[in-house]
Amino acid sequence: MHARKPLVVGNWKMNGLKASASEFGRMVEGYGAGLRHRVQLVVCPPVTLLSTFAVIALGSRVGIGAQDCHPGTHGAHTGDISAEMIADTGAAFVIVGHSERRIAHRESDADARGKVKAVHHAGLIAILCVGETAEERKAGLALQVIDGQLEGSLPEGLTGDDLVVAYEPVWAIGTGVTPSLSDIAEMHAHIRLRLVERFGEEGGRIHILYGGSVKPSNASDILAISDVNGALVGGASLKAADFLGIASAYV
């Protein structure tokens, strides 16, 4: 049984300017004792806001994360940012292998694997995203696709202290369409099985998050599913009321 507090992560994607600090401040203010004892909150803003948000979050136990990193530690990589640089801002998490990176930037499982290694090397926690497209699900290949992504994207030696896996069906991200509860349960049980096969006892400690059109109205049902240890939230994480509403499903 998963013994850790559930994890609710907000992925702001390419949204947010300096003025957004006030909205994040409302999230921090709303993260009272009732929530802190039951759920861990993490917000992943654009890299331009990492340091600002880290300062606002000091003492609140709200975690800060980045949305991507380069697999290298430094060098001639114009426009990129290393996991060490992310750590230097005060952030503790990095999203890796999100479908929007895999599709728009043609990132492979090998690319994701290199980034997970970099995140681990920097002492941060990797949030590895996996998920199938609508075409792959219709063809009955969903489980095989996830198996391939897990096998190809995860290096050896990871533990529940440095890895989180987020299942995001690509066809549900930002569409308002959510898989059935039984579909989510089947996939999360399958991912748990694969993690235990790969990492032994540690595989049982790794958080598995669900992502894909999570909102306050459906959070309670989704987050009550076995082996759903939290959520990776997109658009609904931009507003304090919505994000805290999702986290409040654990109260």
Residue frames as qw, qx, qy, qz and C-alpha x, y, z in Angstrom:
[[0.000, 0.888, 0.460, 0.000, 0.00, 0.00, 0.00],
 [0.373, 0.562, -0.040, 0.737, 1.27, 3.49, -0.82],
 [0.508, -0.558, -0.487, 0.440, 2.21, 5.09, 2.50],
 [0.303, -0.085, 0.008, 0.949, 3.04, 8.59, 1.32],
 [0.246, 0.611, 0.320, -0.680, 0.92, 11.68, 1.13],
 [0.586, 0.601, 0.493, 0.229, -0.77, 12.08, -2.25],
 [0.330, -0.322, 0.242, 0.854, 0.76, 14.59, -4.63],
 [0.397, 0.802, 0.446, -0.028, -1.13, 17.20, -6.64],
 [0.454, -0.256, 0.308, 0.796, 1.05, 18.92, -9.24],
 [0.374, 0.836, 0.256, -0.309, 0.11, 21.96, -11.30],
 [0.559, 0.033, 0.456, 0.692, 1.69, 22.27, -14.76],
 [0.151, 0.755, 0.178, -0.613, 1.27, 25.88, -15.84],
 [0.679, 0.443, 0.436, 0.390, 2.77, 25.19, -19.28],
 [0.363, 0.187, 0.132, 0.903, 3.46, 28.42, -21.24],
 [0.260, -0.798, -0.386, -0.383, 1.27, 30.58, -19.04],
 [0.590, -0.703, -0.242, 0.315, 2.13, 33.18, -16.43],
 [0.348, 0.679, -0.128, 0.634, 3.83, 36.57, -16.11],
 [0.223, 0.183, -0.565, 0.773, 5.14, 38.46, -13.08],
 [0.473, -0.255, 0.084, -0.839, 1.59, 39.44, -12.21],
 [0.793, -0.136, -0.540, -0.246, 0.78, 35.74, -11.78],
 [0.317, 0.183, -0.724, 0.584, 2.70, 35.78, -8.52],
 [0.408, -0.174, 0.325, -0.835, -0.44, 37.08, -6.79],
 [0.852, -0.023, -0.262, -0.452, -2.46, 34.05, -7.94],
 [0.693, 0.139, -0.657, 0.263, 0.28, 31.72, -6.76],
 [0.001, -0.269, 0.553, -0.788, 0.31, 33.62, -3.48],
 [0.689, -0.166, 0.077, -0.701, -3.36, 32.78, -3.05],
 [0.864, 0.056, -0.493, -0.083, -2.52, 29.10, -3.53],
 [0.428, 0.217, -0.657, 0.581, 0.12, 29.31, -0.84],
 [0.292, -0.235, 0.370, -0.850, -2.27, 31.13, 1.51],
 [0.803, -0.079, -0.109, -0.581, -4.97, 28.53, 0.89],
 [0.729, 0.156, -0.657, 0.111, -2.62, 25.65, 1.65],
 [0.449, -0.629, 0.328, -0.544, -3.57, 25.55, 5.31],
 [0.273, -0.374, 0.850, -0.252, -2.95, 22.91, 7.92],
 [0.783, 0.185, 0.442, -0.397, -5.99, 20.91, 6.85],
 [0.785, 0.589, -0.152, -0.115, -4.52, 20.42, 3.38],
 [0.160, 0.726, -0.656, 0.125, -0.83, 20.22, 4.35],
 [0.497, -0.316, 0.761, -0.272, -1.43, 17.19, 6.55],
 [0.781, 0.266, 0.519, -0.224, -3.21, 15.32, 3.77],
 [0.745, 0.576, 0.257, 0.217, -1.68, 16.27, 0.42],
 [0.465, -0.411, 0.246, 0.744, 1.56, 17.66, -1.03],
 [0.449, 0.857, 0.213, -0.139, 1.10, 20.55, -3.49],
 [0.522, -0.244, 0.402, 0.712, 3.61, 21.32, -6.26],
 [0.425, 0.848, 0.176, -0.264, 3.41, 24.09, -8.86],
 [0.633, -0.045, 0.451, 0.628, 5.48, 24.03, -12.06],
 [0.256, 0.877, 0.128, -0.386, 5.45, 27.54, -13.58],
 [0.674, 0.691, -0.099, 0.243, 7.43, 28.75, -16.61],
 [0.762, -0.046, -0.226, 0.605, 11.16, 28.91, -15.94],
 [0.151, 0.550, -0.034, 0.821, 10.97, 32.72, -15.79],
 [0.522, -0.624, 0.003, -0.581, 8.94, 32.44, -12.58],
 [0.813, -0.116, -0.538, 0.188, 10.79, 29.62, -10.81],
 [0.395, 0.092, -0.468, 0.785, 12.88, 31.81, -8.51],
 [0.302, -0.315, 0.048, -0.899, 9.98, 34.18, -7.77],
 [0.794, -0.305, -0.321, -0.417, 7.64, 31.33, -6.86],
 [0.726, -0.034, -0.574, 0.377, 10.33, 29.60, -4.79],
 [0.123, 0.192, -0.391, 0.892, 10.67, 32.73, -2.65],
 [0.547, -0.288, -0.068, -0.783, 6.89, 33.06, -2.22],
 [0.857, -0.168, -0.441, -0.206, 6.66, 29.38, -1.24],
 [0.337, 0.339, -0.688, 0.546, 9.34, 29.55, 1.47],
 [0.159, -0.102, 0.694, -0.695, 8.05, 28.04, 4.69],
 [0.665, 0.086, 0.031, -0.742, 4.74, 26.95, 3.15],
 [0.537, -0.099, 0.838, 0.017, 5.70, 23.39, 2.10],
 [0.712, 0.641, 0.156, -0.241, 4.37, 24.08, -1.39],
 [0.678, -0.188, 0.498, 0.507, 6.86, 22.49, -3.77],
 [0.346, 0.783, -0.178, -0.485, 8.16, 24.19, -6.92],
 [0.734, 0.011, 0.607, 0.303, 9.04, 22.37, -10.13],
 [0.118, 0.502, -0.450, -0.729, 10.20, 23.02, -13.68],
 [0.798, 0.384, 0.184, -0.426, 8.54, 21.74, -16.85],
 [0.891, 0.416, -0.074, 0.166, 11.62, 20.36, -18.60],
 [0.385, -0.788, 0.394, 0.274, 15.42, 20.31, -18.50],
 [0.567, 0.634, -0.516, -0.104, 18.44, 19.53, -20.67],
 [0.969, -0.165, -0.168, 0.069, 20.16, 16.16, -20.06],
 [0.638, 0.322, -0.305, 0.630, 23.54, 17.87, -19.70],
 [0.485, -0.613, -0.381, 0.494, 24.90, 19.75, -16.72],
 [0.047, -0.815, 0.075, 0.573, 26.27, 22.74, -18.67],
 [0.529, -0.019, 0.608, 0.592, 27.70, 23.73, -22.04],
 [0.093, 0.215, -0.350, -0.907, 26.95, 25.30, -25.39],
 [0.028, 0.448, 0.883, 0.134, 23.19, 24.64, -25.43],
 [0.075, -0.081, -0.035, -0.993, 21.59, 27.96, -26.31],
 [0.552, -0.248, -0.222, -0.764, 18.15, 28.38, -24.78],
 [0.745, -0.217, -0.629, -0.035, 18.35, 25.25, -22.62],
 [0.382, -0.667, 0.378, -0.515, 18.41, 24.93, -18.85],
 [0.464, 0.184, -0.850, 0.171, 20.08, 22.21, -16.79],
 [0.666, -0.537, -0.514, -0.068, 18.69, 20.40, -13.77],
 [0.550, -0.212, -0.343, 0.732, 21.45, 22.01, -11.70],
 [0.004, 0.218, 0.082, 0.972, 20.22, 25.45, -12.74],
 [0.542, -0.494, -0.460, -0.501, 16.70, 24.45, -11.78],
 [0.692, -0.410, -0.497, 0.326, 17.91, 23.27, -8.38],
 [0.378, 0.018, -0.177, 0.909, 19.68, 26.60, -7.96],
 [0.244, -0.432, -0.236, -0.836, 16.33, 28.42, -8.13],
 [0.346, -0.158, 0.633, -0.675, 15.00, 26.48, -5.15],
 [0.804, 0.094, -0.225, -0.543, 12.84, 24.09, -7.18],
 [0.474, -0.340, 0.794, -0.169, 12.69, 20.40, -6.25],
 [0.703, 0.305, 0.638, -0.073, 10.80, 18.75, -9.15],
 [0.128, 0.431, -0.518, -0.728, 11.15, 18.52, -12.93],
 [0.800, 0.374, 0.330, -0.334, 8.51, 17.26, -15.37],
 [0.138, -0.431, 0.768, 0.453, 10.09, 15.00, -17.99],
 [0.087, 0.068, 0.929, 0.354, 8.70, 13.45, -21.17],
 [0.413, 0.470, 0.434, -0.649, 5.38, 15.29, -21.27],
 [0.603, 0.439, 0.638, 0.192, 3.44, 14.38, -24.40],
 [0.277, 0.950, 0.097, -0.106, 3.63, 17.98, -25.59],
 [0.195, -0.746, 0.571, 0.280, 7.42, 17.68, -25.52],
 [0.576, -0.039, 0.790, 0.205, 7.37, 14.23, -27.10],
 [0.528, 0.640, 0.548, 0.103, 5.11, 15.39, -29.94],
 [0.219, 0.973, 0.047, -0.054, 6.00, 19.04, -30.59],
 [0.087, -0.837, 0.532, 0.095, 9.74, 18.60, -29.96],
 [0.848, 0.306, -0.419, -0.108, 9.97, 14.99, -31.15],
 [0.214, -0.587, 0.711, -0.321, 11.50, 13.84, -27.88],
 [0.719, 0.079, -0.674, -0.153, 12.05, 10.09, -27.65],
 [0.846, -0.508, -0.156, -0.033, 12.07, 7.68, -24.73],
 [0.768, 0.050, -0.167, 0.616, 15.87, 7.87, -24.87],
 [0.102, 0.564, -0.063, 0.817, 15.66, 11.67, -24.54],
 [0.618, -0.641, -0.073, -0.449, 13.39, 11.32, -21.53],
 [0.914, -0.244, -0.212, 0.246, 15.73, 8.74, -20.00],
 [0.548, 0.282, -0.179, 0.767, 18.67, 11.12, -20.27],
 [0.186, -0.604, 0.037, -0.774, 16.66, 13.87, -18.60],
 [0.809, -0.530, -0.170, -0.191, 15.52, 11.60, -15.76],
 [0.822, -0.051, -0.226, 0.520, 19.18, 10.76, -15.14],
 [0.266, 0.446, -0.109, 0.848, 20.06, 14.47, -15.12],
 [0.491, -0.641, -0.082, -0.585, 17.27, 15.26, -12.67],
 [0.901, -0.375, -0.199, 0.087, 18.38, 12.43, -10.40],
 [0.691, 0.164, -0.190, 0.678, 22.02, 13.57, -10.61],
 [0.032, 0.522, -0.078, 0.849, 21.00, 17.09, -9.54],
 [0.091, -0.110, -0.779, 0.611, 19.21, 15.73, -6.47],
 [0.453, 0.080, 0.030, -0.888, 15.75, 16.61, -7.76],
 [0.523, 0.205, 0.793, -0.236, 12.60, 14.53, -8.26],
 [0.105, 0.096, -0.665, -0.733, 11.62, 13.57, -11.81],
 [0.597, 0.347, 0.488, -0.533, 7.95, 13.47, -12.79],
 [0.102, -0.147, 0.815, 0.552, 7.98, 11.18, -15.82],
 [0.614, 0.337, 0.176, -0.692, 4.93, 11.44, -18.07],
 [0.137, -0.024, 0.928, 0.347, 3.61, 8.49, -20.07],
 [0.510, 0.441, 0.422, -0.606, 0.45, 8.16, -22.14],
 [0.413, 0.193, 0.789, 0.413, -1.10, 6.81, -25.32],
 [0.207, 0.130, -0.274, -0.930, -2.78, 8.58, -28.22],
 [0.706, 0.211, 0.265, -0.622, -6.40, 8.04, -29.26],
 [0.706, 0.433, -0.474, -0.298, -5.22, 5.98, -32.24],
 [0.244, 0.332, -0.880, 0.238, -3.10, 3.73, -30.04],
 [0.404, 0.001, 0.690, -0.601, -5.96, 3.14, -27.63],
 [0.754, 0.329, 0.010, -0.568, -8.42, 2.38, -30.43],
 [0.639, 0.431, -0.625, -0.123, -5.94, -0.15, -31.80],
 [0.912, -0.378, -0.134, -0.080, -5.79, -1.89, -28.41],
 [0.719, 0.325, -0.322, 0.524, -2.16, -0.90, -27.90],
 [0.267, -0.870, 0.090, -0.405, -2.48, 1.34, -24.84],
 [0.806, -0.558, 0.191, 0.044, -0.82, -1.03, -22.37],
 [0.853, 0.149, 0.147, 0.477, 1.99, -1.90, -24.78],
 [0.280, 0.783, -0.007, 0.555, 2.68, 1.78, -25.45],
 [0.459, -0.825, 0.185, -0.274, 2.96, 2.51, -21.73],
 [0.920, -0.267, 0.179, 0.224, 5.21, -0.50, -21.24],
 [0.708, 0.427, 0.089, 0.556, 7.53, 0.77, -23.94],
 [0.023, 0.851, -0.077, 0.519, 7.64, 4.28, -22.52],
 [0.683, -0.694, 0.197, -0.117, 8.39, 3.03, -19.00],
 [0.919, -0.070, 0.189, 0.338, 11.07, 0.65, -20.22],
 [0.609, 0.503, 0.113, 0.603, 12.71, 3.19, -22.50],
 [0.023, -0.837, 0.005, -0.547, 12.44, 6.27, -20.31],
 [0.640, -0.728, 0.154, -0.189, 13.48, 4.98, -16.88],
 [0.387, 0.552, -0.697, 0.245, 17.10, 4.27, -15.93],
 [0.726, -0.249, -0.621, 0.159, 17.96, 1.76, -13.22],
 [0.454, -0.063, -0.508, 0.729, 18.31, 2.54, -9.54],
 [0.220, -0.429, -0.061, -0.874, 15.39, 4.91, -9.04],
 [0.181, -0.259, -0.839, 0.443, 13.35, 4.97, -5.83],
 [0.123, -0.781, -0.603, -0.107, 10.18, 6.45, -4.45],
 [0.350, -0.710, -0.127, 0.597, 12.29, 9.36, -3.24],
 [0.149, -0.471, 0.371, 0.787, 13.40, 10.53, -6.68],
 [0.064, -0.076, -0.760, -0.642, 10.72, 9.41, -9.15],
 [0.484, 0.383, 0.490, -0.616, 7.05, 10.14, -9.79],
 [0.158, 0.142, 0.807, 0.552, 5.19, 8.67, -12.78],
 [0.387, 0.401, 0.255, -0.790, 2.28, 10.57, -14.31],
 [0.320, 0.290, 0.844, 0.318, -0.15, 8.78, -16.61],
 [0.277, 0.544, 0.088, -0.787, -1.71, 11.24, -19.05],
 [0.576, 0.421, 0.670, 0.205, -3.76, 9.79, -21.90],
 [0.242, -0.103, 0.296, 0.918, -2.74, 12.11, -24.73],
 [0.097, -0.446, -0.652, -0.605, -6.27, 12.27, -26.09],
 [0.372, -0.743, -0.552, 0.066, -7.62, 13.60, -22.77],
 [0.434, -0.327, -0.142, 0.827, -5.14, 16.46, -22.20],
 [0.030, 0.296, -0.037, -0.954, -6.92, 19.79, -22.47],
 [0.189, -0.184, -0.739, -0.620, -9.92, 18.27, -24.26],
 [0.537, -0.184, 0.237, -0.789, -12.37, 18.10, -21.38],
 [0.882, 0.013, -0.377, -0.283, -12.73, 14.37, -22.12],
 [0.327, -0.544, 0.713, -0.298, -11.83, 12.01, -19.28],
 [0.419, 0.099, -0.890, -0.152, -11.38, 8.22, -19.51],
 [0.747, -0.466, -0.324, -0.346, -13.79, 6.04, -17.57],
 [0.482, -0.687, 0.465, -0.283, -12.89, 5.35, -13.96],
 [0.949, -0.075, 0.306, 0.023, -12.39, 1.69, -14.86],
 [0.722, 0.606, -0.082, 0.323, -9.96, 2.63, -17.65],
 [0.014, -0.820, 0.405, -0.405, -7.96, 4.79, -15.25],
 [0.744, -0.472, 0.423, -0.213, -7.95, 2.03, -12.62],
 [0.961, 0.205, 0.136, 0.127, -6.77, -0.55, -15.16],
 [0.553, 0.700, -0.211, 0.400, -3.91, 1.61, -16.37],
 [0.221, -0.770, 0.440, -0.405, -2.71, 2.63, -12.92],
 [0.880, -0.294, 0.357, -0.110, -2.76, -0.97, -11.71],
 [0.883, 0.403, 0.033, 0.240, -0.78, -1.94, -14.80],
 [0.275, 0.795, -0.322, 0.434, 1.80, 0.80, -14.21],
 [0.557, -0.644, 0.431, -0.298, 2.14, -0.22, -10.56],
 [0.973, -0.014, 0.225, 0.039, 2.77, -3.81, -11.63],
 [0.720, 0.577, -0.097, 0.374, 5.48, -2.75, -14.06],
 [0.031, -0.821, 0.370, -0.434, 7.15, -0.49, -11.49],
 [0.750, -0.480, 0.412, -0.194, 7.25, -3.28, -8.91],
 [0.952, 0.221, 0.125, 0.172, 8.63, -5.68, -11.50],
 [0.531, 0.701, -0.162, 0.448, 11.33, -3.16, -12.39],
 [0.062, 0.644, -0.426, 0.633, 12.25, -1.68, -9.01],
 [0.446, -0.141, -0.826, 0.313, 11.02, -4.23, -6.50],
 [0.273, -0.621, -0.615, 0.401, 9.75, -2.88, -3.19],
 [0.128, -0.356, 0.015, 0.925, 10.63, 0.68, -4.26],
 [0.092, -0.205, -0.656, -0.721, 8.20, 0.33, -7.16],
 [0.300, -0.620, -0.725, -0.019, 5.40, 0.21, -4.60],
 [0.311, -0.609, -0.289, 0.669, 6.51, 3.54, -3.11],
 [0.189, 0.000, 0.367, 0.911, 6.57, 5.53, -6.35],
 [0.359, 0.505, 0.359, -0.698, 3.69, 7.96, -6.74],
 [0.228, 0.274, 0.749, 0.559, 1.55, 7.37, -9.84],
 [0.192, 0.424, 0.226, -0.856, -0.41, 10.49, -10.79],
 [0.411, 0.551, 0.694, 0.214, -3.34, 10.79, -13.16],
 [0.014, -0.469, 0.087, 0.879, -3.44, 13.72, -15.58],
 [0.026, 0.205, 0.744, 0.635, -5.90, 14.67, -18.28],
 [0.337, -0.475, -0.347, -0.735, -8.76, 17.13, -17.76],
 [0.433, -0.382, -0.699, 0.421, -8.72, 16.86, -13.96],
 [0.129, -0.496, -0.052, -0.857, -10.96, 19.49, -12.38],
 [0.255, -0.189, 0.620, -0.717, -12.73, 20.05, -9.06],
 [0.756, 0.044, 0.027, -0.652, -15.91, 18.41, -10.33],
 [0.924, 0.145, -0.329, -0.132, -14.28, 15.04, -11.13],
 [0.180, 0.610, -0.681, 0.361, -11.31, 15.03, -8.75],
 [0.592, -0.340, 0.558, -0.473, -12.96, 13.15, -5.89],
 [0.951, 0.176, 0.134, -0.217, -13.93, 10.17, -8.07],
 [0.707, 0.581, -0.367, 0.166, -10.58, 9.97, -9.85],
 [0.080, 0.627, -0.628, 0.455, -8.40, 10.45, -6.78],
 [0.728, -0.305, 0.436, -0.432, -10.28, 7.73, -4.88],
 [0.913, 0.304, -0.247, -0.117, -9.12, 5.07, -7.36],
 [0.838, -0.423, 0.258, 0.229, -6.58, 2.55, -6.08],
 [0.702, -0.037, 0.314, 0.638, -3.02, 3.34, -7.23],
 [0.210, 0.779, 0.177, 0.564, -3.98, 6.89, -8.18],
 [0.597, -0.402, -0.347, 0.601, -1.65, 8.71, -5.79],
 [0.091, -0.625, -0.076, 0.771, -2.48, 12.21, -6.94],
 [0.540, 0.745, 0.389, 0.038, -2.93, 14.32, -10.04],
 [0.372, -0.154, 0.286, 0.870, -0.97, 16.25, -12.65],
 [0.216, 0.787, 0.518, -0.256, -3.19, 19.21, -13.40],
 [0.420, 0.284, 0.343, 0.791, -3.01, 21.49, -16.44],
 [0.034, -0.543, -0.259, -0.798, -5.43, 24.37, -17.02],
 [0.573, -0.704, -0.358, -0.221, -7.19, 23.97, -13.68],
 [0.704, -0.345, -0.246, 0.569, -3.92, 24.68, -11.86],
 [0.307, 0.396, 0.087, 0.861, -3.80, 28.29, -13.08],
 [0.371, -0.608, -0.068, -0.698, -6.47, 29.48, -10.65],
 [0.039, -0.295, 0.773, -0.560, -6.08, 29.07, -6.91],
 [0.673, -0.027, 0.323, -0.665, -9.75, 28.20, -6.38],
 [0.878, 0.266, -0.277, -0.285, -9.67, 25.39, -8.94],
 [0.511, 0.415, -0.707, 0.257, -6.29, 23.99, -7.92],
 [0.165, -0.246, 0.711, -0.638, -7.08, 24.02, -4.23],
 [0.774, 0.041, 0.101, -0.624, -10.52, 22.59, -5.05],
 [0.810, 0.270, -0.513, -0.089, -8.86, 19.56, -6.63],
 [0.298, 0.320, -0.756, 0.487, -6.49, 19.10, -3.68],
 [0.442, -0.214, 0.435, -0.754, -9.46, 19.40, -1.30],
 [0.824, 0.013, -0.429, -0.370, -10.74, 16.08, -2.61],
 [0.599, 0.108, -0.715, 0.343, -8.39, 14.60, 0.02],
 [0.110, -0.241, 0.491, -0.830, -9.92, 16.50, 2.91]]
